[in-house]
Amino acid sequence: MTDNTSDIRPTTSSDASGGATPAASSSSVPPSRPEAPARQAKPPRPRSVSSTLITAFVIVILLAIGLGGALWTQRRQAMQAGQEVAARLDQMNRELTLARQDGRQALALAQAQTNQVADLEGRIRDVQTQNSALQQAWQTFSSGASDEILVNDVERMVTLASQQLRLAGNVNNAIVALETAQSRLAQADRPRLAGLQQSINGDLDRLRAVTTVDIPAQSARIERLIAMVSRAPMLVPDDAAPNPQPDDYKTDAAPAQAAAPIAELPADAPWWQRWRVEVESWPSRAGQAVAHELGDLIRVQRVDEPAALLLSPEQAATVRSTLRQRLMTVQLAMLMRQQPIWKTELDNVQDTLARYFDTRSPDTAAARALARDLSQVEIAVKVPDVSDSLSTLAALRAAGNQADGQD
């Protein structure tokens, strides 16, 4: 700011006609007016104060601009936050609407399932009622007609037991069939069939008291006999078992005795006595050696059947094969309970072993002993029948037919 100094200038007077008069010079003072006192001039302000004010004004303006910008930014953020809140509220409202719809659907589904469960419970009650009615009907039917069915089953079991006893002589299978029939009668618990149950119990007691033949054990013995026959040597050599040398049946005692000195000498005997005893034992040792060597060339044996020595190797193989076939017939006779065939075939086996096989062989001796033991086994064991059970069943059939005829 600059201080403006006003110059006092004389005013021009206008005349009555309104014309302007030229102004007087500044150095001349009108004589009629006194000179006005001159104004005292103000002192000039310092320049530093004006710079401070300008700076403060600029700062105020900058602060105002900053505050305005901050307020505008805050207002914009507030508007954005409000928009986000509004968007979230809209989304929450949509999700809430969907949740309500899902809840209503779930409620409707639960209601439908509840109705279905109620329907199923009603059907279950109906089925239970029908089942109870069927059970009552079955009990009514079984009380009248199950006796006939039970009698048919028992008769089939008893008939099977009778067939096992008559055809195969198998006591064990007959016992199993009768035990099955007995268990059926015990489960049914029919007083009218008590007599039949007693008859079956009596037949079971008689069958259990029978001494049966151990088929597996006897069959194993026959198989062992077949193996011995296959190994036993014959009097003539064959491909199955060639004749052994005579040394096979001798013991080692004779050579040991031949090697021993004739007389025992004390340990302190003189040398000439030892030499004399040694020389005296030479003839006996030479004789034993010659006898041993000649024994391989000449063999003396008693044979009851001279024709056995005339068999060819092919005929010997045929004899061995025939013997095995006879043993198979023995097995079949055991299964069929044919005592005569059993004993006859085993006797033939013993005769063949004694006639055509070397009796000095351990296998032949063991085979003959086993065949002799088998021939003494009784396989035709007398088994009882189930006539009591069959008679009782026939009586029940007759009583039932008579009752049907009266009805």
C-alpha positions as CSV (number, residue, x, y, z in Angstrom):
1,M,0.0,0.0,0.0
2,T,1.2,3.5,-0.8
3,D,0.3,6.7,1.1
4,N,-1.4,9.2,-1.2
5,T,-0.6,12.9,-0.2
6,S,-3.3,15.3,-1.1
7,D,-2.1,18.6,-2.5
8,I,-4.2,21.6,-1.5
9,R,-5.1,23.4,-4.5
10,P,-7.1,26.7,-4.6
11,T,-10.6,26.4,-5.9
12,T,-11.7,28.5,-8.8
13,S,-14.6,30.7,-8.3
14,S,-17.2,31.0,-10.9
15,D,-18.8,34.3,-11.7
16,A,-22.4,34.9,-11.8
17,S,-22.6,34.2,-15.4
18,G,-21.1,30.8,-14.9
19,G,-17.9,31.4,-16.6
20,A,-14.7,29.9,-15.2
21,T,-11.7,32.0,-14.2
22,P,-8.3,30.9,-14.5
23,A,-6.8,29.5,-11.3
24,A,-4.1,31.4,-9.5
25,S,-0.6,30.1,-9.2
26,S,0.3,27.9,-6.2
27,S,2.8,30.4,-5.0
28,S,0.4,33.2,-4.7
29,V,-1.9,33.3,-1.7
30,P,-5.2,35.2,-2.0
31,P,-5.0,38.1,0.3
32,S,-8.6,37.9,1.3
33,R,-8.3,34.2,2.8
34,P,-5.9,33.2,5.4
35,E,-3.6,30.3,4.6
36,A,-4.9,27.0,5.8
37,P,-2.6,25.1,8.1
38,A,-0.7,22.3,6.4
39,R,-1.7,18.7,7.3
40,Q,0.9,16.7,9.2
41,A,2.0,13.8,7.0
42,K,1.7,10.1,8.4
43,P,4.9,8.2,8.9
44,P,5.4,5.4,6.4
45,R,4.7,1.8,7.7
46,P,7.5,-0.6,7.8
47,R,7.8,-3.1,4.7
48,S,8.3,-6.2,7.0
49,V,4.8,-5.9,8.4
50,S,3.2,-5.9,5.0
51,S,5.3,-9.0,4.0
52,T,4.0,-10.9,7.1
53,L,0.5,-10.0,6.3
54,I,0.9,-11.2,2.7
55,T,2.5,-14.5,4.0
56,A,-0.3,-15.0,6.5
57,F,-2.9,-14.3,3.9
58,V,-1.3,-16.9,1.6
59,I,-1.1,-19.4,4.4
60,V,-4.7,-18.8,5.2
61,I,-5.6,-19.3,1.6
62,L,-3.6,-22.5,1.4
63,L,-5.1,-23.8,4.6
64,A,-8.5,-23.0,3.2
65,I,-7.7,-24.8,0.0
66,G,-6.3,-27.8,2.0
67,L,-9.3,-27.9,4.3
68,G,-11.5,-27.7,1.3
69,G,-9.7,-30.5,-0.5
70,A,-9.7,-32.6,2.7
71,L,-13.4,-32.0,3.1
72,W,-14.0,-32.9,-0.5
73,T,-11.9,-36.1,-0.2
74,Q,-13.7,-37.1,3.0
75,R,-17.0,-36.4,1.5
76,R,-16.1,-38.5,-1.5
77,Q,-14.9,-41.4,0.7
78,A,-18.0,-41.1,2.7
79,M,-20.1,-41.3,-0.4
80,Q,-18.1,-44.3,-1.6
81,A,-18.5,-46.0,1.8
82,G,-22.2,-45.3,1.7
83,Q,-22.4,-46.8,-1.7
84,E,-20.5,-49.9,-0.6
85,V,-22.7,-50.2,2.5
86,A,-25.8,-49.8,0.3
87,A,-24.4,-52.5,-2.1
88,R,-23.7,-54.9,0.8
89,L,-27.1,-54.2,2.2
90,D,-28.6,-55.0,-1.1
91,Q,-26.6,-58.2,-1.4
92,M,-27.6,-59.2,2.2
93,N,-31.2,-58.5,1.4
94,R,-30.9,-60.8,-1.7
95,E,-29.1,-63.5,0.3
96,L,-31.7,-63.2,3.0
97,T,-34.4,-63.5,0.4
98,L,-32.7,-66.6,-1.1
99,A,-32.3,-68.0,2.4
100,R,-36.0,-67.5,3.1
101,Q,-36.8,-69.2,-0.1
102,D,-34.5,-72.1,0.7
103,G,-36.0,-72.3,4.2
104,R,-39.5,-72.4,2.7
105,Q,-38.4,-75.1,0.3
106,A,-36.8,-77.1,3.1
107,L,-39.8,-76.7,5.2
108,A,-42.0,-77.9,2.3
109,L,-39.7,-80.8,1.7
110,A,-39.6,-81.7,5.4
111,Q,-43.4,-81.5,5.4
112,A,-43.5,-83.8,2.4
113,Q,-41.1,-86.3,4.0
114,T,-43.1,-86.2,7.2
115,N,-46.2,-87.0,5.1
116,Q,-44.3,-89.9,3.4
117,V,-43.0,-91.2,6.7
118,A,-46.5,-91.1,8.1
119,D,-47.7,-92.9,4.9
120,L,-44.9,-95.5,5.3
121,E,-45.8,-96.0,9.0
122,G,-49.4,-96.6,8.0
123,R,-48.3,-99.1,5.4
124,I,-46.0,-100.8,7.9
125,R,-48.9,-101.2,10.3
126,D,-51.0,-102.6,7.5
127,V,-48.2,-105.1,6.6
128,Q,-47.8,-106.1,10.3
129,T,-51.5,-106.6,10.5
130,Q,-51.4,-108.8,7.3
131,N,-48.4,-110.6,8.7
132,S,-50.1,-111.4,11.9
133,A,-53.1,-112.6,9.9
134,L,-50.8,-114.8,7.8
135,Q,-49.1,-116.2,10.8
136,Q,-52.4,-117.1,12.4
137,A,-53.5,-118.7,9.1
138,W,-50.2,-120.6,8.9
139,Q,-50.6,-121.9,12.4
140,T,-54.1,-122.9,11.6
141,F,-52.9,-124.7,8.5
142,S,-49.9,-126.2,10.0
143,S,-51.8,-127.6,13.0
144,G,-54.0,-129.5,10.5
145,A,-51.8,-130.3,7.5
146,S,-48.2,-130.1,8.8
147,D,-48.4,-133.6,10.4
148,E,-48.9,-135.1,7.0
149,I,-45.8,-133.2,5.6
150,L,-43.8,-134.2,8.6
151,V,-44.7,-137.8,8.3
152,N,-43.7,-137.7,4.6
153,D,-40.3,-136.3,5.4
154,V,-39.7,-138.8,8.2
155,E,-40.8,-141.7,5.9
156,R,-38.3,-140.5,3.3
157,M,-35.5,-140.5,5.8
158,V,-36.4,-143.9,7.2
159,T,-36.6,-145.4,3.6
160,L,-33.2,-143.9,2.8
161,A,-31.7,-145.6,6.0
162,S,-33.3,-148.9,5.0
163,Q,-31.8,-148.7,1.5
164,Q,-28.3,-147.9,2.9
165,L,-28.5,-151.0,5.1
166,R,-29.9,-153.4,2.5
167,L,-27.9,-152.4,-0.6
168,A,-24.6,-151.1,0.8
169,G,-24.6,-152.3,4.4
170,N,-23.5,-148.8,5.4
171,V,-24.5,-148.4,9.0
172,N,-23.1,-144.9,9.4
173,N,-25.2,-143.4,6.6
174,A,-28.3,-145.2,8.0
175,I,-27.6,-143.7,11.5
176,V,-27.3,-140.2,10.0
177,A,-30.6,-140.5,8.2
178,L,-32.4,-141.8,11.3
179,E,-30.9,-139.0,13.4
180,T,-32.2,-136.4,10.9
181,A,-35.7,-137.9,11.2
182,Q,-35.4,-137.9,14.9
183,S,-34.4,-134.2,15.1
184,R,-37.4,-133.3,12.8
185,L,-39.8,-135.1,15.1
186,A,-38.2,-133.5,18.2
187,Q,-38.5,-130.0,16.7
188,A,-42.2,-130.6,15.7
189,D,-43.2,-131.9,19.1
190,R,-46.3,-133.6,17.9
191,P,-47.9,-135.8,20.6
192,R,-49.6,-137.9,17.9
193,L,-46.1,-138.9,16.5
194,A,-44.6,-139.9,19.8
195,G,-44.9,-143.6,18.9
196,L,-43.0,-143.1,15.7
197,Q,-40.2,-141.2,17.6
198,Q,-39.9,-144.1,20.0
199,S,-39.6,-146.6,17.2
200,I,-36.9,-144.5,15.5
201,N,-35.0,-144.2,18.8
202,G,-35.1,-148.0,19.2
203,D,-33.7,-148.6,15.7
204,L,-31.0,-146.0,16.3
205,D,-29.9,-147.8,19.5
206,R,-29.6,-151.1,17.7
207,L,-27.6,-149.6,14.8
208,R,-25.2,-147.8,17.2
209,A,-24.5,-151.1,19.0
210,V,-23.4,-152.8,15.7
211,T,-19.6,-153.3,15.3
212,T,-18.7,-151.9,12.0
213,V,-15.6,-152.5,9.8
214,D,-13.1,-149.7,9.6
215,I,-13.1,-149.3,5.8
216,P,-10.4,-146.6,5.6
217,A,-8.0,-148.7,7.8
218,Q,-8.6,-151.9,5.9
219,S,-8.2,-150.1,2.6
220,A,-4.9,-148.7,3.7
221,R,-3.7,-152.2,4.6
222,I,-4.7,-153.5,1.2
223,E,-2.8,-150.7,-0.4
224,R,0.3,-151.6,1.6
225,L,-0.1,-155.2,0.5
226,I,-0.2,-154.1,-3.1
227,A,3.1,-152.1,-2.6
228,M,4.8,-155.1,-1.0
229,V,3.7,-157.4,-3.9
230,S,5.1,-154.9,-6.4
231,R,8.5,-155.0,-4.6
232,A,8.7,-158.7,-3.7
233,P,11.1,-160.7,-5.9
234,M,9.9,-163.8,-7.8
235,L,11.7,-167.1,-8.3
236,V,12.5,-166.1,-11.8
237,P,13.9,-162.6,-12.7
238,D,11.4,-160.1,-14.0
239,D,11.5,-156.4,-14.9
240,A,9.6,-155.3,-11.7
241,A,11.9,-156.9,-9.1
242,P,15.0,-158.9,-10.3
243,N,16.2,-161.8,-8.2
244,P,18.5,-160.6,-5.3
245,Q,21.9,-162.2,-4.8
246,P,22.2,-164.9,-2.1
247,D,24.5,-162.5,-0.2
248,D,21.5,-160.2,0.4
249,Y,20.0,-162.8,2.8
250,K,23.2,-163.7,4.6
251,T,24.6,-161.9,7.6
252,D,28.1,-160.7,8.1
253,A,28.8,-163.0,10.9
254,A,30.5,-165.7,8.8
255,P,33.1,-163.4,7.3
256,A,33.8,-162.0,10.6
257,Q,34.3,-165.5,12.1
258,A,36.6,-166.5,9.2
259,A,38.8,-163.5,9.7
260,A,39.2,-164.3,13.4
261,P,42.2,-166.3,14.5
262,I,41.7,-170.0,15.5
263,A,43.1,-169.6,19.0
264,E,43.5,-166.7,21.2
265,L,47.1,-166.0,22.4
266,P,48.2,-163.9,25.3
267,A,49.6,-160.5,24.6
268,D,53.1,-161.5,25.8
269,A,53.3,-164.7,23.6
270,P,56.5,-165.2,21.7
271,W,56.6,-164.5,18.0
272,W,57.2,-168.0,16.9
273,Q,53.9,-169.1,18.6
274,R,52.0,-166.3,16.7
275,W,53.5,-167.5,13.4
276,R,52.5,-171.1,14.1
277,V,48.9,-170.2,14.9
278,E,48.8,-168.0,11.8
279,V,50.1,-170.8,9.5
280,E,47.6,-173.3,11.1
281,S,44.7,-171.0,10.2
282,W,45.5,-170.7,6.5
283,P,43.8,-174.0,5.4
284,S,40.5,-173.1,7.1
285,R,40.5,-169.6,5.6
286,A,41.2,-170.9,2.1
287,G,38.3,-173.4,2.4
288,Q,35.9,-170.7,3.5
289,A,37.0,-168.4,0.7
290,V,36.5,-171.1,-1.9
291,A,33.0,-172.0,-0.5
292,H,32.0,-168.3,-0.6
293,E,33.1,-168.0,-4.2
294,L,31.4,-171.2,-5.3
295,G,28.2,-170.1,-3.5
296,D,27.6,-167.4,-6.1
297,L,27.7,-170.0,-8.8
298,I,25.6,-172.7,-7.2
299,R,22.5,-172.1,-5.1
300,V,20.4,-174.8,-3.5
301,Q,16.8,-173.9,-2.7
302,R,13.7,-176.0,-2.2
303,V,10.8,-175.1,-4.6
304,D,7.4,-176.7,-4.1
305,E,6.3,-175.7,-7.6
306,P,8.9,-176.7,-10.2
307,A,6.9,-175.0,-13.0
308,A,7.6,-171.6,-11.3
309,L,11.2,-171.9,-12.4
310,L,10.2,-172.3,-16.0
311,L,8.3,-169.0,-16.3
312,S,9.6,-166.4,-18.7
313,P,10.0,-162.7,-17.7
314,E,6.8,-161.9,-19.6
315,Q,4.9,-164.6,-17.8
316,A,6.3,-163.5,-14.5
317,A,5.1,-159.9,-15.2
318,T,1.6,-161.4,-16.0
319,V,1.6,-163.3,-12.7
320,R,2.4,-160.1,-10.8
321,S,-0.3,-158.1,-12.7
322,T,-2.8,-160.9,-11.9
323,L,-1.9,-160.7,-8.3
324,R,-2.6,-156.9,-8.2
325,Q,-5.9,-157.5,-9.9
326,R,-6.9,-160.0,-7.2
327,L,-6.1,-157.4,-4.5
328,M,-8.3,-154.9,-6.3
329,T,-11.1,-157.5,-6.2
330,V,-10.4,-157.8,-2.5
331,Q,-11.1,-154.1,-2.1
332,L,-14.3,-154.3,-4.0
333,A,-15.4,-157.3,-2.0
334,M,-14.8,-155.3,1.2
335,L,-17.0,-152.4,0.0
336,M,-19.8,-154.8,-1.0
337,R,-19.5,-156.8,2.2
338,Q,-18.9,-160.0,0.3
339,Q,-17.1,-162.2,2.8
340,P,-16.7,-165.3,0.6
341,I,-15.1,-163.4,-2.2
342,W,-12.9,-161.5,0.3
343,K,-11.5,-164.7,1.9
344,T,-11.2,-166.6,-1.4
345,E,-9.1,-163.9,-3.1
346,L,-6.9,-163.4,-0.1
347,D,-6.2,-167.2,0.0
348,N,-5.3,-167.1,-3.7
349,V,-2.9,-164.2,-3.0
350,Q,-1.2,-166.2,-0.3
351,D,-0.9,-169.3,-2.5
352,T,0.5,-167.2,-5.4
353,L,3.1,-165.6,-3.1
354,A,4.2,-169.0,-1.7
355,R,4.4,-170.6,-5.2
356,Y,6.0,-168.0,-7.5
357,F,7.8,-165.6,-5.1
358,D,11.0,-165.9,-3.2
359,T,9.9,-166.8,0.3
360,R,13.3,-165.8,1.8
361,S,12.7,-162.1,0.8
362,P,11.5,-159.9,3.7
363,D,8.9,-158.2,1.4
364,T,7.4,-161.6,0.5
365,A,7.3,-162.7,4.1
366,A,5.6,-159.5,5.2
367,A,3.1,-159.7,2.3
368,R,2.2,-163.3,3.2
369,A,1.7,-162.3,6.9
370,L,-0.5,-159.3,6.0
371,A,-2.6,-161.3,3.5
372,R,-3.1,-163.9,6.2
373,D,-4.2,-161.3,8.8
374,L,-6.6,-159.7,6.3
375,S,-8.2,-163.0,5.5
376,Q,-9.2,-163.4,9.1
377,V,-11.1,-160.1,9.2
378,E,-14.9,-160.4,9.2
379,I,-16.3,-157.8,6.8
380,A,-19.8,-159.3,6.5
381,V,-21.2,-157.9,9.7
382,K,-24.8,-158.6,10.2
383,V,-26.7,-155.3,10.5
384,P,-30.2,-154.8,11.9
385,D,-33.0,-153.3,9.9
386,V,-35.4,-150.5,10.6
387,S,-38.5,-152.6,10.5
388,D,-40.0,-151.0,13.6
389,S,-39.9,-147.5,12.2
390,L,-41.4,-148.7,8.9
391,S,-44.2,-150.6,10.7
392,T,-45.1,-147.5,12.7
393,L,-45.1,-145.4,9.6
394,A,-47.4,-147.9,7.9
395,A,-49.8,-147.8,10.9
396,L,-49.9,-144.0,10.8
397,R,-50.7,-144.1,7.1
398,A,-53.5,-146.5,7.7
399,A,-54.9,-144.4,10.6
400,G,-54.8,-141.3,8.4
401,N,-56.6,-143.0,5.5
402,Q,-59.2,-144.3,7.8
403,A,-59.8,-140.8,9.3
404,D,-60.1,-139.4,5.8
405,G,-62.6,-142.1,4.8
406,Q,-64.8,-141.3,7.8
407,D,-64.7,-137.6,7.0
